[in-house]
Amino acid sequence: MEMAGSSSSWFSRCLFALGFLQLPAHLSGDAGEFHLAPLGGTAELLCPLSLWPGVALQEVRWLRRSQAVLVFRDGKDRDEDVMPEYRGRTTLRRDDLDGSVTLQIRNVSLEDRGPYGCQIQVGNLTREGTVTLQVAVLGSDPYIHMKGYNAGWIQLVCRSAGWFPKPWAEWRDPEGRVLLSLSEAHSVDETGLFRTAVSSRIRDNTLGNVSCIVRNMVLGQEKTAAMVIEAPSPGRLSSSAVALAVVLPVLGLLIMAGICLIWKQRRSKEKLLYEQVMEVENLLGDHAKEKELKRAAANSGWRRARLHFVAVTLDPDTAHPKLILSEDRRCVRLGDRKQPVPDNPERFDFVVSVLGSEYFTAGCHYWEVYVGDKTKWILGVCSESVSRKGKVTASPANGHWLVRQSRGNDYEALTSPQTSFRLKEPPRCVGIFLDYEAGVISFYNVTDKSHIFTFTHSFSGPLRPFFEPCLHDGGKNTAPLIICSELQKSEESVVPKPEKKGHANGDVSLKVNSSLLPPQAPLKDTMVSWSSDLGPALQGLKAPSF
């Protein structure tokens, strides 16, 4: 009994192997196996492998460029290995009568054209075949226009677009005879479809319909356009005579106008030279007046902005861990190491910046920041919703309206792209003015009362002051940014210059905390003296301490 069962199993396996060996060797599209499908339609690709009817398929794979288009395994479609652009568009169909396997692709696009491989596994044996998909597109209706007329010949051009593959075009005369094509041009648009333009010519005495035919040879379909050429009316002049009658008078008028123009130019040459000399003298005077007007306008804008002065303080919850704030929250400088502060969501963790505590949602607001001799700084206004974590690209599109000193007398408005400029006098104190309803943020040089830069934008949501003292720049930029607690009469009233000798009467002294000085300063406290005429400007000024 055991021997009989073993013999039966061996015989079944032989029959199965013999049946599957009927599958031909690997076939390619070069052998002529291809399928044509219309754009947007359904393609049916028949695998060029023959099977015995009823053979159980262990696995069927359709591949394109070594990636799966469809996977059929254990009687089910497996979508996990299929390319994303083919999911939901492919179906496997098998005909049990003849053993054929067909791949269906719905909504065919131009990107689907090309070779496809099918792999069929029965037992431990696998065979492969290849079939090529071609996508055909019927283009637009032809358009005919007349390009020109020359010596009794009318030149016509026929254009059409949106064809695939490259179409074939021809002209026919009213009797249906093929006309000689003067030129034929084909080009491919951005979607991979062909545009075609074919030109021909006919005699101006030709009567009837001249037609242009554009054909898709693969689909066997064509589109036709026709142009009707009528006989001229009795007594009507030829086109060449009409053109000559129009051109000659116009040419005569142009010649006369040219002669008159030359005569007038020669006669008025001395007068023009005299007027140019007078104009130069007037421009020199107007240039001086214009400079005065610009200076007065800038001064007027700065004075109007100062009418809206607000007291601004720093928000420690937004400060980068390396920033050190004074106790009155009006002064900020960059420390050498990170401070033990909580990593709350509103705190900057990459950009060494800090925001003001005030929120502005309407009205006009103005504040001043003393920058002194710092070599780098960034000041301005930003939206409350700006990103605080990671590297931030500052631009108005991202909610930043900032101006910075990059190096020396070089300054930049952080627009997109950045706007670079130089100032006549470097500011030691910078004024920032915000007019929320007007959508204006202006920057002023308090030192010489001049305008620096203005942003315009339609604001929405809360806005906050922005401060960044920047990196130390090799020890040259360790000084802090100081928010002025009140309007300054001059930049000397913020940090005045020490004199060589103190005056006997009315000297004013200010004690500055040592933490405001650069790290290399050896003195613990520093005394700075001013002359008595600066005393009133210093009233109410409190030197911040960290």
Disulfide bonds with the S-S distance in Angstrom:
Cys47-Cys118 2.02
Cys158-Cys212 2.00
